[in-house]
């Protein structure tokens, strides 16, 4: 197995405003494109599991199988274990690891899943090769990533435009690719997959409650998370400018006619037998 060589910095970190979003994620709203391929006996690796809500959902869907949640940040795995314990799941375990050098033998898992991971890694093609290596012949690698340049909203807002430009600059300075969604199929082909099904999915925030939640977490993330610190320390924005961007998020969230759509690219890659 290759040596771990992650070169990118995780842009978001694990501030409360980030976990507010991550713990909202479910298999239904974040991995729906995969669910039809699941069978009760499968062994699944969930890469970048974070606080474990998707991982726990997957474990519930494979009661005769097993799910391993993996994250490179040890501190977040306590949250993931607590979620599994609260649900009474016994077919799930969690471990620390690097997607560029997975500490598993070849052909270990039936499904290898990664949600919002490849946009944050230094070498997504190498990561996909590793995911392919630990997948059994006939098994599936499933990946879903947002595409920031494709995010869209109403009404128009110069402040929100500044947010998008700022986020993309910071993410790329950290070694990631914020517009990963559109690149997933290309990366999979470069990693050696020949059977790739590419789809897309969206999150939409339009009701009063949805707008308040989405705008609030991004306003807080913009001024208080690791992303905020890196934006300022990296010279991408001043403290005043990030506060102005946060204000633009709150102004948008207060608009009764506000609407926001997050586009995701999705790929299901079947490993040849």
Backbone torsions as a table, in degrees:
resi	resn	phi	psi	omega
1	UNK	NA	144.3	-179.6
2	UNK	-70.0	158.3	176.6
3	UNK	-74.5	147.8	177.9
4	UNK	-61.7	136.1	-178.1
5	UNK	-148.9	41.8	176.0
6	UNK	-61.8	126.3	-178.2
7	UNK	-111.5	-13.9	-177.0
8	UNK	-89.2	155.5	174.8
9	UNK	-100.9	133.2	178.7
10	UNK	-68.3	115.7	-170.8
11	UNK	-64.5	-40.9	-169.9
12	UNK	-81.4	-37.0	-171.0
13	UNK	70.6	-164.9	-175.6
14	UNK	-125.1	37.2	173.2
15	UNK	-59.9	155.9	-179.7
16	UNK	-53.2	-37.5	-179.5
17	UNK	-66.4	-27.2	176.0
18	UNK	-76.7	-47.0	-179.9
19	UNK	-64.3	-27.1	175.9
20	UNK	-57.2	-38.2	177.2
21	UNK	-79.3	-46.1	-173.1
22	UNK	-65.2	-35.6	-179.5
23	UNK	-77.5	-11.5	174.5
24	UNK	-76.9	-21.2	-173.5
25	UNK	-72.1	138.8	178.5
26	UNK	-130.5	167.9	174.2
27	UNK	-61.6	-35.4	-178.2
28	UNK	-68.2	-45.8	-175.8
29	UNK	-88.7	-7.3	-175.5
30	UNK	-129.7	-11.8	-179.4
31	UNK	-140.2	28.2	-178.0
32	UNK	-58.5	-32.9	-179.4
33	UNK	-65.4	-19.2	-178.3
34	UNK	-93.9	-26.6	-165.7
35	UNK	-60.0	-33.3	-180.0
36	UNK	-66.4	-18.1	-179.2
37	UNK	-91.6	-4.5	-175.1
38	UNK	-84.7	142.5	175.2
39	UNK	-127.1	154.4	-172.4
40	UNK	-59.0	-24.2	-172.3
41	UNK	-97.5	1.5	-168.9
42	UNK	-71.4	150.7	170.9
43	UNK	-102.1	125.0	-172.7
44	UNK	-122.4	140.1	168.9
45	UNK	-111.0	122.2	179.5
46	UNK	-107.5	104.2	-174.5
47	UNK	-88.0	138.2	-177.3
48	UNK	67.7	44.8	-170.5
49	UNK	-69.0	-22.0	179.9
50	UNK	55.6	-134.7	-177.0
51	UNK	-74.8	1.1	165.0
52	UNK	86.0	10.9	-178.1
53	UNK	-69.4	-42.3	176.4
54	UNK	-67.3	-42.0	179.7
55	UNK	-56.0	-47.0	-179.6
56	UNK	-63.8	-39.9	177.0
57	UNK	-61.1	-44.0	179.6
58	UNK	-61.8	-40.4	178.6
59	UNK	-61.5	-37.3	177.9
60	UNK	-67.1	-24.5	-178.2
61	UNK	-88.7	-10.1	177.5
62	UNK	-126.1	64.1	-172.3
63	UNK	-60.6	-24.7	179.3
64	UNK	-99.4	3.7	179.6
65	UNK	-111.3	-150.3	-178.4
66	UNK	-154.2	145.3	177.8
67	UNK	-123.9	133.1	173.7
68	UNK	-111.6	120.0	174.7
69	UNK	-94.3	131.3	-177.2
70	UNK	-126.4	135.8	175.0
71	UNK	-145.7	151.0	-179.6
72	UNK	-85.2	-8.1	178.9
73	UNK	-104.4	107.3	-176.8
74	UNK	-58.5	-34.5	-173.9
75	UNK	-62.6	-29.8	-176.5
76	UNK	-79.0	-16.7	-174.9
77	UNK	-70.9	-22.7	174.2
78	UNK	-61.8	-40.6	176.5
79	UNK	-62.8	-42.4	-178.4
80	UNK	-64.4	-42.9	179.2
81	UNK	-63.7	-37.2	179.6
82	UNK	-64.7	-39.7	177.7
83	UNK	-61.1	-46.2	-179.7
84	UNK	-62.9	-41.4	-180.0
85	UNK	-65.5	-41.3	179.3
86	UNK	-60.8	-31.7	-178.8
87	UNK	-89.7	-2.6	178.8
88	UNK	71.6	27.6	-177.7
89	UNK	-83.8	134.1	179.1
90	UNK	-116.0	-2.2	-177.6
91	UNK	-108.2	34.9	-179.5
92	UNK	-140.7	143.8	177.0
93	UNK	-142.0	161.3	-176.8
94	UNK	-130.7	146.6	-178.1
95	UNK	-150.4	157.0	176.5
96	UNK	-88.4	138.3	178.5
97	UNK	-170.9	170.4	-179.2
98	UNK	-117.4	124.8	-177.5
99	UNK	-61.1	-22.0	178.2
100	UNK	-76.5	-15.4	-178.4
101	UNK	-150.8	77.8	-175.7
102	UNK	-74.6	131.8	-175.6
103	UNK	-88.3	56.4	178.3
104	UNK	-137.6	149.1	176.6
105	UNK	-65.5	164.3	173.6
106	UNK	-56.4	147.7	169.6
107	UNK	59.2	42.3	-176.4
108	UNK	-88.3	-39.3	-168.5
109	UNK	-113.8	150.6	174.6
110	UNK	-79.2	-34.9	-179.4
111	UNK	-136.6	133.0	171.0
112	UNK	-119.4	122.1	-171.8
113	UNK	-120.4	141.2	175.4
114	UNK	-144.7	120.2	-179.9
115	UNK	-112.4	120.9	179.2
116	UNK	57.1	45.8	-178.8
117	UNK	-112.3	-50.1	-170.9
118	UNK	-64.5	-23.2	176.4
119	UNK	-67.3	-16.7	-175.7
120	UNK	-107.5	0.4	-176.0
121	UNK	-102.2	157.7	-176.4
122	UNK	-75.3	-29.9	-177.4
123	UNK	-138.4	85.0	-176.3
124	UNK	-63.4	-31.1	179.0
125	UNK	-68.1	-44.4	176.2
126	UNK	-62.0	-38.1	177.8
127	UNK	-62.1	-43.4	178.7
128	UNK	-65.6	-35.9	176.3
129	UNK	-61.9	-41.3	178.4
130	UNK	-66.3	-41.5	177.5
131	UNK	-61.2	-40.1	177.6
132	UNK	-65.4	-40.6	-177.8
133	UNK	-59.5	-42.5	-175.1
134	UNK	-87.3	2.4	177.1
135	UNK	-91.7	137.6	178.8
136	UNK	-68.8	150.5	172.3
137	UNK	-54.2	133.0	-175.4
138	UNK	86.3	-9.1	179.0
139	UNK	-81.7	-178.3	-170.6
140	UNK	-128.8	136.6	166.5
141	UNK	-104.0	124.9	-175.7
142	UNK	-121.1	124.1	-175.3
143	UNK	-134.5	137.5	176.6
144	UNK	-137.0	129.5	178.7
145	UNK	-140.8	143.5	175.0
146	UNK	-68.6	161.8	175.5
147	UNK	-128.6	100.6	-171.1
148	UNK	-63.3	-40.3	-178.4
149	UNK	-64.5	-20.9	179.9
150	UNK	-91.8	-5.9	175.9
151	UNK	-64.5	143.2	-178.0
152	UNK	-143.7	154.6	-176.5
153	UNK	-152.3	167.3	176.2
154	UNK	-143.5	143.2	-3.3
155	UNK	-77.5	169.2	178.8
156	UNK	-59.7	145.8	-178.3
157	UNK	-150.8	113.2	176.6
158	UNK	-57.1	-34.2	178.5
159	UNK	-65.9	-38.6	177.1
160	UNK	-69.8	-35.1	174.1
161	UNK	-60.8	-41.0	178.4
162	UNK	-65.4	-37.9	176.0
163	UNK	-57.9	-48.7	-176.2
164	UNK	-62.8	-44.5	178.7
165	UNK	-62.5	-41.8	-179.7
166	UNK	-64.8	-48.3	-178.0
167	UNK	-59.1	-44.8	-177.7
168	UNK	-64.9	-36.6	176.9
169	UNK	-65.0	-45.3	-178.1
170	UNK	-65.5	-44.8	-178.6
171	UNK	-61.1	-41.0	-179.9
172	UNK	-72.0	-35.3	176.1
173	UNK	-64.1	-28.2	177.7
174	UNK	-81.3	-2.4	177.2
175	UNK	97.3	4.9	-179.3
176	UNK	-100.2	-175.5	178.2
177	UNK	-133.4	98.6	-174.9
178	UNK	-66.6	-22.0	178.4
179	UNK	-98.0	47.0	-174.8
180	UNK	-69.5	-33.8	-172.3
181	UNK	-51.9	-43.4	-177.6
182	UNK	-73.6	-16.1	-175.1
183	UNK	-97.1	-7.7	-170.7
184	UNK	-59.0	-45.2	-178.6
185	UNK	-63.5	-43.2	178.6
186	UNK	-60.9	-44.6	178.7
187	UNK	-62.3	-41.1	-179.1
188	UNK	-64.0	-42.1	177.6
189	UNK	-63.4	-40.7	178.3
190	UNK	-65.7	-26.6	179.8
191	UNK	-82.5	-3.9	175.5
192	UNK	106.4	-0.1	176.4
193	UNK	-73.7	142.1	176.6
194	UNK	-116.0	-18.4	179.8
195	UNK	-113.2	92.3	-174.2
196	UNK	-124.8	121.3	173.7
197	UNK	-104.3	118.8	-176.9
198	UNK	-107.5	128.5	177.1
199	UNK	-134.3	-174.3	175.4
200	UNK	-143.9	158.4	177.8
201	UNK	-147.7	164.3	-176.5
202	UNK	-134.6	155.2	161.9
203	UNK	-111.3	135.8	178.1
204	UNK	-125.6	134.2	-178.9
205	UNK	-122.8	111.4	-173.4
206	UNK	-139.4	-31.9	-179.8
207	UNK	-70.6	166.5	178.3
208	UNK	-56.1	-45.2	-178.5
209	UNK	-66.4	-43.4	179.8
210	UNK	-63.6	-43.7	-179.2
211	UNK	-65.6	-42.3	-179.9
212	UNK	-62.2	-42.0	-179.4
213	UNK	-67.1	-50.5	-176.2
214	UNK	-67.5	-44.7	-179.5
215	UNK	-69.2	-36.8	-179.5
216	UNK	-65.7	-43.6	-178.3
217	UNK	-69.5	-35.8	178.3
218	UNK	-73.8	-34.8	174.8
219	UNK	-62.3	-45.5	178.9
220	UNK	-66.1	-41.4	179.9
221	UNK	-62.3	-35.4	-176.0
222	UNK	-68.8	-26.4	-178.2
223	UNK	-110.6	-15.1	-169.9
224	UNK	-127.0	-11.7	-175.0
225	UNK	-90.3	-179.7	174.8
226	UNK	-59.5	-36.9	177.5
227	UNK	-57.1	-43.0	179.4
228	UNK	-61.2	-46.1	179.6
229	UNK	-61.7	-41.7	-179.3
230	UNK	-69.7	-32.1	176.9
231	UNK	-61.9	-43.0	-178.3
232	UNK	-77.8	-49.8	-177.2
233	UNK	-64.0	-29.8	178.9
234	UNK	-82.5	-1.1	178.7
235	UNK	78.6	17.2	-178.8
236	UNK	-84.9	-22.4	-179.4
237	UNK	-162.0	157.0	173.3
238	UNK	-89.2	167.2	176.0
239	UNK	-58.4	-39.9	179.7
240	UNK	-64.3	-40.2	-179.6
241	UNK	-66.3	-39.2	178.2
242	UNK	-68.8	-33.1	175.6
243	UNK	-65.1	-37.5	178.2
244	UNK	-65.5	-39.4	177.5
245	UNK	-64.5	-42.8	177.0
246	UNK	-59.9	-40.2	177.8
247	UNK	-63.2	-37.1	177.9
248	UNK	-63.8	-39.0	176.0
249	UNK	-60.6	-44.8	-177.7
250	UNK	-68.2	-36.8	177.0
251	UNK	-63.0	-43.5	177.9
252	UNK	-62.6	-44.2	-178.0
253	UNK	-61.4	-26.2	-179.1
254	UNK	-84.2	-7.2	-178.9
255	UNK	-78.4	123.6	-179.7
256	UNK	-63.9	-24.3	179.5
257	UNK	-99.2	13.7	-177.8
258	UNK	-70.4	147.9	-178.4
259	UNK	-153.2	137.0	-179.6
260	UNK	-139.9	135.7	179.7
261	UNK	-127.8	129.2	175.0
262	UNK	-104.9	118.5	177.0
263	UNK	-92.0	136.3	175.6
264	UNK	-121.0	137.9	164.6
265	UNK	-85.1	147.7	-179.4
266	UNK	-137.2	140.7	174.1
267	UNK	-136.5	138.9	168.6
268	UNK	-114.4	116.0	-175.5
269	UNK	-115.2	115.4	-179.3
270	UNK	-92.7	128.9	179.4
271	UNK	-78.5	133.8	-177.2
272	UNK	-61.7	147.3	179.5
273	UNK	-83.0	NA	NA
